[in-house]
Amino acid sequence: MKIKITLTIISIVVFFLLLPQPKVESKENEADHIPEKNHFIIKDVRLYDGEEMIESTDIEIKDHKVFKIAKMIKANDSVEMIYAKGKTLLPGLIDAHTHVYGNALKDALNFGVTTELDMFSMPQYTLEGSKSRNNLNNTTKADLFSSSILATAPGGHGTQYGFEIPVLETPDQAMKFVNDRINEGASYIKVVYNSKQATRQFFPSISLEILQALIKHTHARNKILVVHVDNYISALQSLESGADGLVHSFMDKVVDDKLIALMKKNKAFMIPTFTVVASVSQLTNTDEILNHKPFKGFISNEQKQQLKAKFPPFGIPKSGFQIALDSVKLLSDAGITILAGTDAPNPGTTHGVSMYQEIEHLTQAGLSNTQAIHSATGAARKHFPIGDRGTLKVGASASMILVDGNPFTDIKQLSYLTKIWKNGVLVQRNKRVNTNKKTKVIVIKTGLITDFNQSIKKTAIGLGISESTDQFVGGKSRVSLALNERNTDGNNYLHVSGEIIKGFMFRWSGISYVLGEGYQSGVDLSQVKSLSFEAKAGDNVDSITVMLFQTGNFRPVEKTLKLSKQWQTYKVELLDFKTIDLKQVSNISIVMSNTLGEFEFMLDNLAFK
């Protein structure tokens, strides 16, 4: 039996998102309480407007926007006064490199990131973002700008996530690709390029000629084009072809005068994504992040799992991270714009939280605190069409954060958020703490779950087994569960059949086993070593996927199992699910995913060993 362990970047059981979740509001000191009003004045605050600092001033917010900035602003008694001496007010942060799905935009806003620049998502997210971001009543999630689907080669980076995307094989496909993305609402175009001269060849790449054609047609539509690179020669050729920006600070060579000159010529920028580069280099200190005082109580289970996830070792020397840092310092000193972007939610990163890591990494590279904060606020609007976001000048939308202390002298103070506003409305942060009512968690020991001799649904513990398909989120896949006789002595097995059908980007069909008393309750599997079951493949099946879900988390950890055409016993070791807390497991699902067409597989004698 061959088991391939993967950490998926997608949530297949997205329907859990539709279920209600308990919220526990944080209690604030009465002196700090700020009613939700669209007209208020913040008094005696240190203000950074995205470009310049005013050490002490008042700022008046009215009708969702910055109305006035001056000393000693007066107003009638109906206007709320907020006294903020010793605190710093800044524009909401802009994460210049993310991938958006699920709760990403809400998670981002929960940590003061009010705008996200997505670098690869599906068209429906791009279109939704383009419609909602200019609505001043959009106050519960970050604004979204996106490239929609990235440009890549057949089998190239971006095609490995299990859903179909358009790919490019010839330069004459470039115009249609660019036009299609812009018609989907893309604000810019993202391309993955790896030179034939590069030492490492992880994925197939588009040709240099295709890259040049994409740049030509993107500029013809008055859009900018950014290129994902991971090595010097690919970056150099991208800039020689006219690219507007580089995504990721490469680790094989420090930038030289030739590359810097090209960036100046193109007026190009870099988004180094140090957070994910550190993760790839196995340098992320997850415990430090999770235990950082301002973050505790606000990080969701899903975000914890994302932060704990790790890339497989790619053989990249840890000295490569220092090369990336050194390159960014040289670029910054040369006047090249550096933008803060995290590449969340790749392993070791998550929306919102990782921005503070990214900004600290920029200071580690040698940027001043002011430069690093500018990279996360006012700098982005010089290159991306995001309007007045990242600024707090008169007339700008009042998306902003208030922090204790002065992050311009101590960068760690930036994460000490006291208030977040989105378009002038106070954000009620989602504080993920335990309620006073303690829920008893059932501890599961070894034993049979079901032998399917009595019914499909009934299990020894939990709500039992049920059908699960992407129809929960508007997909079209179907599944049918039936009990068939396995032999003449009356023993049954579960026959799972159905069809994976186009209709939703993440397609699945199979069974779901809810272990607790409800969809949002979990059980303790820490005393269980493995999940065991008998199975065999039917038509159009060579593997199935086993997924574990942590309570409150809609992003599973997966294992793919190769199935035989004959009955065999399969054992899935639970300790191999390294990023999940086995004391809080809510669901185990066994499904077919993404491969189109009809299928069937058989299951019997599910047990914990």
C-alpha positions in Angstrom: 0.0 0.0 0.0 1.3 3.4 -1.0 0.2 6.4 1.0 1.0 9.8 -0.2 0.7 12.5 2.5 -0.3 15.9 1.4 -1.4 19.1 3.1 -4.1 20.5 0.9 -4.5 24.2 0.3 -8.2 23.7 -0.3 -11.2 22.8 1.8 -13.1 20.1 0.2 -15.9 20.0 2.8 -16.7 23.6 2.3 -20.3 23.0 3.3 -19.2 23.2 6.9 -18.7 26.9 6.4 -22.5 27.2 6.1 -22.9 25.9 9.7 -23.3 28.5 12.5 -20.4 29.0 14.9 -20.4 30.4 18.4 -18.8 33.8 18.7 -17.4 35.2 21.9 -16.9 38.9 21.9 -13.9 40.4 23.7 -14.6 42.6 26.6 -12.8 45.9 26.6 -12.0 48.4 29.3 -14.8 50.9 29.7 -12.4 53.8 29.1 -11.4 52.4 25.8 -14.9 51.6 24.6 -15.7 53.2 21.2 -19.3 53.0 20.0 -19.9 52.0 16.4 -20.5 55.4 14.8 -19.6 56.8 11.4 -18.8 60.2 12.9 -16.2 60.5 15.5 -12.9 62.3 16.3 -9.7 60.6 17.5 -7.9 63.1 19.7 -4.2 63.6 20.3 -3.0 60.6 18.3 0.3 59.9 16.6 -0.9 59.7 12.9 0.9 58.0 10.1 -1.1 58.7 6.9 0.7 56.2 4.7 3.4 58.7 3.7 4.1 61.1 6.5 4.0 61.2 10.3 2.3 63.7 12.5 3.4 63.3 16.1 0.2 64.6 17.6 -3.0 65.6 15.9 -6.8 65.1 15.8 -8.5 63.2 13.0 -12.2 63.4 12.2 -14.0 60.6 10.6 -17.4 61.2 8.9 -19.5 59.2 6.5 -16.9 56.4 6.2 -14.1 58.7 5.2 -11.3 61.0 6.6 -13.1 64.3 7.0 -10.5 66.5 8.7 -7.0 66.4 10.2 -5.9 69.2 12.5 -5.1 70.2 16.0 -7.9 70.7 18.5 -10.8 69.8 16.2 -14.1 70.9 17.9 -17.5 69.3 17.5 -20.9 69.3 19.2 -21.7 66.8 21.9 -23.2 64.3 19.6 -19.8 63.5 18.0 -17.9 60.8 19.9 -14.5 61.8 21.1 -11.8 59.1 21.3 -8.7 60.0 23.4 -5.6 58.2 22.0 -2.6 59.9 23.6 0.4 57.6 23.3 -1.2 55.5 20.6 -0.5 55.4 16.9 -3.1 55.5 14.1 -2.1 54.0 10.7 -3.9 52.9 7.5 -5.2 49.4 7.4 -2.5 47.0 6.2 -2.2 45.8 2.6 -1.1 42.2 2.0 0.4 42.4 -1.5 0.5 38.6 -2.1 -2.2 36.2 -0.9 -4.5 33.4 -2.1 -8.1 33.9 -1.2 -10.8 31.4 -0.4 -13.1 30.6 2.5 -12.8 32.9 5.5 -9.6 34.5 4.3 -10.8 38.1 4.0 -12.5 37.9 7.4 -9.4 36.4 9.0 -7.3 39.2 7.4 -9.5 42.0 8.7 -9.5 40.4 12.2 -5.8 41.3 12.3 -6.0 44.7 10.7 -5.3 43.8 7.1 -8.0 45.8 5.3 -6.9 45.0 1.7 -5.5 41.9 0.1 -3.9 41.5 -3.4 -4.7 38.0 -4.5 -2.2 36.3 -6.8 -4.2 33.3 -7.9 -7.8 32.4 -7.1 -10.8 31.2 -9.1 -12.9 33.7 -11.2 -15.9 33.8 -8.8 -13.7 35.2 -6.0 -12.2 37.8 -8.3 -15.6 38.9 -9.6 -17.1 39.0 -6.1 -14.2 41.1 -4.9 -14.4 43.5 -7.8 -18.0 44.2 -6.9 -17.8 44.5 -3.1 -14.6 46.4 -2.6 -16.1 49.8 -3.6 -19.1 49.4 -1.4 -18.4 51.5 1.7 -20.8 49.3 3.6 -18.4 46.3 3.1 -17.2 46.5 6.7 -16.8 42.8 7.7 -14.0 41.6 5.5 -10.9 43.0 3.7 -11.2 44.4 0.2 -10.0 42.1 -2.6 -8.0 42.8 -5.8 -7.0 39.8 -7.8 -5.1 38.4 -10.8 -7.7 35.6 -11.0 -6.1 32.5 -12.6 -2.3 32.7 -13.0 -0.6 32.1 -16.4 1.3 28.8 -16.4 2.3 25.9 -18.6 0.6 22.4 -18.8 1.7 20.7 -15.6 3.3 23.9 -14.4 3.1 25.5 -11.0 -0.5 26.2 -10.2 -1.9 23.1 -11.9 -1.1 20.8 -8.9 -4.1 21.7 -6.8 -6.5 19.3 -8.3 -8.8 21.6 -10.4 -8.6 22.6 -14.0 -7.2 25.9 -15.1 -6.4 27.3 -18.6 -2.7 26.8 -19.5 -0.5 28.3 -22.3 1.5 26.3 -24.8 2.1 28.9 -27.6 2.5 32.7 -27.7 -0.6 33.1 -29.8 -2.7 32.1 -26.8 -1.5 35.0 -24.7 -4.0 37.6 -26.0 -7.1 35.5 -25.2 -5.6 34.6 -21.8 -5.1 38.2 -20.8 -8.5 39.3 -22.1 -10.3 36.4 -20.3 -8.7 37.3 -17.0 -9.6 41.0 -17.3 -13.1 40.1 -18.3 -13.3 38.1 -15.0 -12.4 41.2 -13.1 -8.6 40.8 -12.8 -6.9 44.0 -11.8 -3.5 42.7 -13.0 -1.9 39.6 -14.5 0.3 37.1 -12.7 2.7 34.7 -14.6 4.8 31.8 -13.4 8.1 31.7 -15.3 11.2 29.6 -14.9 14.1 30.0 -17.3 15.5 27.0 -19.2 18.8 28.2 -17.8 17.7 27.9 -14.2 19.5 25.2 -12.1 16.3 24.0 -10.5 13.4 22.8 -12.6 10.6 21.9 -10.2 7.7 22.3 -12.7 7.3 22.8 -16.5 7.3 26.5 -17.4 6.0 28.7 -20.2 8.6 29.7 -22.7 10.3 33.1 -22.8 8.3 33.9 -26.0 5.0 33.2 -24.2 6.1 35.5 -21.3 6.9 38.3 -23.7 3.6 37.9 -25.5 1.7 38.0 -22.1 3.5 41.2 -21.2 2.8 42.8 -24.5 -1.0 42.1 -24.4 -1.2 43.0 -20.7 0.3 46.4 -21.3 -2.0 46.9 -24.3 -4.9 46.6 -21.9 -3.2 49.1 -19.5 -2.7 46.6 -16.8 0.5 45.6 -14.9 2.1 42.1 -15.0 3.9 40.4 -12.1 6.1 37.4 -12.5 6.5 34.5 -10.0 10.3 33.7 -9.9 12.5 31.7 -7.6 15.9 32.3 -9.2 18.1 35.1 -10.5 18.1 34.2 -14.2 14.4 34.0 -14.4 14.0 37.4 -12.7 16.5 38.9 -15.1 14.8 37.6 -18.2 11.4 38.7 -16.9 12.7 42.2 -16.4 14.4 42.3 -19.8 11.0 41.3 -21.2 9.3 44.3 -19.5 7.7 42.8 -16.4 6.4 45.3 -13.9 7.1 43.4 -10.7 8.7 40.4 -9.2 7.1 38.0 -6.8 9.4 36.3 -4.3 13.0 37.2 -3.4 15.1 34.5 -5.0 17.7 32.6 -2.9 20.3 31.5 -5.4 22.1 34.8 -6.0 22.2 38.3 -4.5 20.9 41.0 -6.9 23.5 42.8 -9.0 23.8 46.2 -10.7 22.4 44.8 -13.9 19.2 43.6 -12.3 18.8 46.8 -10.3 19.2 48.9 -13.4 16.5 46.9 -15.2 14.1 47.4 -12.2 14.7 51.1 -12.3 14.2 51.2 -16.1 10.9 49.3 -15.7 9.9 51.2 -12.6 9.4 47.7 -11.2 8.8 46.5 -7.6 9.4 43.4 -5.6 7.1 41.5 -3.2 9.7 39.3 -1.5 7.2 37.2 0.6 9.8 36.6 3.3 7.3 34.7 5.4 6.8 31.9 2.9 10.5 32.0 2.0 11.4 31.4 5.7 8.9 28.6 5.8 10.3 26.9 2.7 13.7 27.3 4.3 12.4 25.6 7.5 13.1 28.7 9.6 9.6 29.5 10.9 9.2 29.7 14.7 5.5 28.7 14.9 5.4 28.5 18.7 6.6 32.1 19.0 3.9 33.2 16.7 1.1 31.3 18.5 2.2 32.5 21.9 2.7 36.2 20.9 0.5 38.0 23.4 -1.5 40.2 21.0 -2.4 37.2 18.9 -3.6 34.8 21.6 -7.3 34.4 21.6 -7.7 35.7 18.1 -6.2 32.9 16.0 -8.7 30.4 14.7 -8.1 26.6 14.7 -7.8 26.8 10.9 -5.2 29.5 11.1 -3.3 27.5 13.8 -3.2 24.5 11.5 -2.0 26.6 8.6 0.8 28.1 10.7 1.8 24.6 12.0 1.9 23.2 8.4 5.4 22.6 6.9 6.8 22.4 3.4 8.6 19.2 2.6 12.4 19.7 2.6 13.4 21.0 -0.9 17.1 20.9 -0.2 17.4 24.7 0.0 20.3 25.8 2.2 19.4 28.1 5.0 21.9 30.5 3.7 19.4 31.1 0.8 17.2 33.1 3.2 20.0 35.5 4.0 20.6 35.9 0.2 17.0 36.9 -0.1 17.3 39.4 2.7 20.5 40.9 1.3 18.9 41.3 -2.1 16.0 43.3 -0.7 18.3 45.6 1.2 20.2 46.4 -2.0 17.0 47.0 -3.9 15.6 49.2 -1.2 18.8 51.2 -1.0 18.6 51.7 -4.8 15.1 53.2 -4.5 13.2 50.1 -5.7 9.7 49.8 -4.2 9.4 46.8 -1.8 5.9 45.6 -0.9 4.9 43.5 2.0 3.2 40.2 1.0 2.9 36.9 2.8 1.8 34.3 0.2 -0.8 33.1 2.8 -2.1 30.5 3.4 0.8 28.4 2.2 2.4 26.2 4.9 3.7 28.3 7.8 1.6 31.3 6.9 -2.0 32.5 7.5 -4.1 35.5 6.6 -3.7 38.6 8.8 -1.3 37.2 11.4 1.6 36.6 8.9 1.6 40.3 7.9 3.3 41.1 11.2 6.0 38.5 10.5 6.5 39.9 7.0 7.0 43.4 8.3 9.5 42.2 10.9 11.3 40.3 8.2 11.6 43.5 6.2 13.3 45.2 9.1 15.5 42.1 9.5 16.6 42.7 5.8 17.7 46.2 6.9 14.7 48.4 6.1 13.9 51.0 8.7 10.6 50.6 10.6 9.2 53.4 8.6 10.1 51.8 5.3 8.7 48.5 6.4 5.4 50.0 7.5 5.3 52.0 4.3 5.7 48.7 2.3 2.5 47.5 4.0 0.5 50.7 3.6 1.1 53.6 1.2 3.6 52.0 -1.1 1.2 49.6 -2.8 -1.0 52.3 -4.4 1.9 53.5 -6.5 1.9 50.3 -8.5 -1.5 48.6 -8.1 -4.9 50.2 -9.0 -6.3 50.3 -5.4 -7.4 53.9 -5.1 -6.7 55.6 -1.8 -6.2 52.4 0.2 -3.1 52.5 2.3 -3.5 56.2 3.1 -5.3 58.3 5.7 -5.4 61.7 3.9 -8.5 63.8 3.8 -11.1 62.1 1.5 -9.7 58.6 1.9 -11.8 55.8 3.2 -11.3 55.4 6.9 -9.9 51.8 7.0 -7.3 52.1 9.8 -5.8 50.5 12.8 -5.0 52.0 16.3 -2.1 50.4 18.1 -0.6 50.8 21.6 2.8 52.5 21.6 5.0 53.6 18.7 5.8 50.9 16.1 8.2 53.4 14.4 10.6 52.9 17.4 9.6 49.3 18.2 8.2 47.3 15.3 6.7 44.7 17.5 4.3 47.4 18.8 2.5 47.2 15.4 0.8 44.0 16.4 -0.6 45.5 19.7 -4.0 46.4 18.1 -6.5 48.2 20.2 -9.0 49.1 17.4 -9.6 48.3 13.8 -12.0 50.3 11.5 -13.1 49.3 8.1 -14.5 52.2 6.1 -15.0 54.1 9.3 -16.9 51.4 11.1 -15.4 49.7 14.2 -14.6 46.1 13.5 -15.9 43.7 16.2 -12.9 41.4 16.4 -13.6 37.7 16.5 -12.0 36.5 19.7 -11.7 32.8 19.7 -11.7 31.9 23.4 -13.4 29.1 25.3 -16.7 30.0 26.9 -17.2 29.5 30.7 -19.3 26.5 29.9 -16.9 23.6 29.5 -17.8 21.0 27.0 -16.9 17.4 27.8 -14.8 15.9 25.1 -15.4 12.2 24.5 -12.2 10.2 24.5 -12.2 7.4 21.9 -10.4 4.2 22.4 -9.9 1.3 20.0 -12.8 -0.6 18.7 -15.1 -1.2 15.8 -16.8 1.9 14.2 -19.1 -0.1 12.0 -19.3 -3.3 10.0 -22.3 -2.1 8.0 -24.3 -5.2 9.0 -27.1 -3.1 10.6 -27.3 0.1 8.6 -25.4 2.6 6.6 -25.6 5.5 9.1 -25.3 3.8 12.5 -21.9 3.8 14.1 -20.6 2.9 17.5 -20.2 6.6 18.3 -21.1 9.9 16.8 -23.8 11.1 14.4 -22.7 8.4 11.9 -22.0 8.1 8.3 -23.7 10.0 5.5 -23.4 11.0 1.9 -21.1 13.9 1.0 -20.7 15.7 -2.3 -19.9 19.2 -3.7 -23.6 19.8 -4.1 -23.4 21.4 -0.7 -21.7 24.3 -2.3 -23.4 24.4 -5.6 -21.5 21.6 -7.4 -23.0 18.8 -9.5 -21.3 15.7 -8.3 -23.5 12.8 -7.0 -23.1 9.8 -4.8 -25.2 6.8 -3.8 -24.6 4.6 -0.7 -25.9 1.1 -0.6 -25.5 -2.0 1.5 -24.5 -5.1 -0.5 -24.0 -8.7 0.7 -20.3 -9.6 0.9 -20.8 -13.3 1.4 -23.5 -15.9 2.1 -23.4 -15.5 5.9 -25.2 -12.2 5.8 -22.3 -9.8 6.2 -22.7 -6.5 4.4 -20.3 -4.0 2.9 -20.9 -0.3 1.9 -21.0 0.2 -1.8 -20.1 3.9 -2.7 -20.8 4.9 -6.3 -21.4 8.2 -8.0 -20.0 10.6 -10.5 -17.6 13.5 -10.3 -19.1 16.3 -12.5 -17.9 19.7 -13.5 -19.7 22.5 -11.7 -17.5 23.5 -8.7 -13.8 24.1 -8.7 -13.1 21.6 -5.9 -15.0 18.5 -6.7 -15.7 15.6 -4.4 -18.0 12.7 -3.7 -18.0 10.0 -1.0 -18.8 9.6 2.7 -18.6 11.7 5.8 -18.3 10.3 9.3 -19.2 12.9 12.0 -17.5 11.6 15.2 -19.1 13.9 17.8 -22.6 14.8 18.9 -22.8 17.5 16.2 -21.0 19.0 13.2 -19.1 21.4 15.5 -18.2 19.1 18.3 -15.2 16.8 18.3 -13.7 13.8 20.0 -10.3 12.9 21.4 -8.5 10.4 19.2 -5.1 10.8 21.0 -5.3 7.3 22.3 -6.0 5.8 18.9 -3.0 4.8 16.7 -4.7 4.2 13.4 -7.9 4.1 11.3 -8.4 0.7 9.8 -10.8 -0.5 7.1 -11.2 -3.0 4.3 -11.7 -1.6 0.8 -11.4 -2.4 -2.8 -11.6 -0.3 -6.0 -14.3 -0.5 -8.6 -14.6 1.2 -12.0 -12.6 4.3 -12.7 -10.9 4.3 -9.3 -7.2 3.8 -8.4 -7.2 5.8 -5.2 -9.3 7.4 -2.5 -8.7 10.3 -0.1 -9.0 10.1 3.7 -9.4 13.5 5.4 -9.4 14.5 9.0 -11.0 17.7 10.2 -10.2 19.5 13.4 -13.0 21.0 15.4 -13.7 24.5 14.1 -11.5 24.0 11.1 -12.8 23.6 7.6 -9.4 22.8 6.0 -8.7 19.1 6.2 -5.4 17.2 6.4 -5.3 14.5 3.7 -3.9 11.1 2.8 -4.3 9.5 -0.6 -4.5 5.8 -0.6 -3.9 3.6 -3.6 -6.6 1.0 -3.8 -6.4 -2.6 -5.1 -9.2 -4.2 -7.2 -9.2 -6.9 -4.5 -10.4 -6.6 -0.9 -7.5 -5.5 1.3 -7.1 -4.1 4.8 -5.8 -0.5 4.9 -4.3 1.2 8.0 -4.0 5.0 8.2 -1.6 6.0 11.0 -3.2 9.0 12.8 0.2 10.4 13.9 1.0 11.0 10.2 -1.6 13.8 10.3 1.0 16.0 11.9 -0.7 19.4 11.9 -4.0 18.4 13.4 -4.8 18.2 17.1 -5.9 14.6 17.7 -7.7 15.7 20.8 -10.2 17.8 18.7 -11.2 15.7 15.7 -14.7 16.4 14.3 -14.9 14.5 11.0 -13.4 11.8 9.0 -14.3 11.7 5.3 -13.4 9.2 2.6 -14.0 10.5 -0.9 -13.2 10.5 -4.5 -12.0 14.0 -5.6 -11.6 15.9 -8.8 -11.1 13.0 -11.3 -14.1 13.4 -13.6 -16.4 10.6 -14.4 -18.3 7.7 -12.8 -16.7 5.8 -10.0 -17.3 3.1 -7.4 -15.4 1.8 -4.4 -16.3 -0.5 -1.5 -15.8 -0.2 2.3 -16.1 -2.6 5.2 -15.2 -3.0 8.9 -14.1 0.5 9.8 -12.3 0.5 13.1 -10.0 2.4 15.4 -6.8 0.4 16.3 
